Amino acid sequence: MSSIEALIDIDQTESAEIRIDPITGNRSLFSRKFFQKGEVIMDFLAKSVQSTPTYLTVQVGETEHIELFPDCLACANHSCDPNCFFDTTSMQFVCVKEIAEGEEFTFFYPSAEWDMNQPFKCDCGSNDCIDYIRGAKYLSQDSIAKYRFTDFIQRKLSLKR
Ligand SMILES: [Zn+2]
């Protein structure tokens, strides 16, 4: 049995399912159907608003970090070549490229985080991997030009220039 087949679904919606790597215990969010670029995968809500970020939150203001509902959205992992985006203005989780059924949903963490409290070395494997993920504050102009950002992060980026 491949490791993918050994993964367990513990929470699922019509559009997405969580898979847990049986070895590392890491959770990921996978698509349950085909999506076209620009399509809304699901609407989300702020389950809570916190003043400090955690690995489960998305930043929407200087000291506002929302915990996502449905909970499964917290399992969406980072990629430097993401296929999804959290639009925290429309409160929609959207596709930024075509997504096949069974493909992992990923988003670019700095698209919704200014200055991360848990930076990490990326191993997403994409050709464009930016290596060290610390938040939008630290991105090069090249990276800023390439990605979509939340309205909050956009404002922060425009003030920085
Ligand atoms: Zn990367």
Residues whose N, C-alpha, C, O or C-beta is under 5 A from the ligand:
A	BS01	ZN	S79 C80 C122 D123 C124 G125 C129 I130 D131
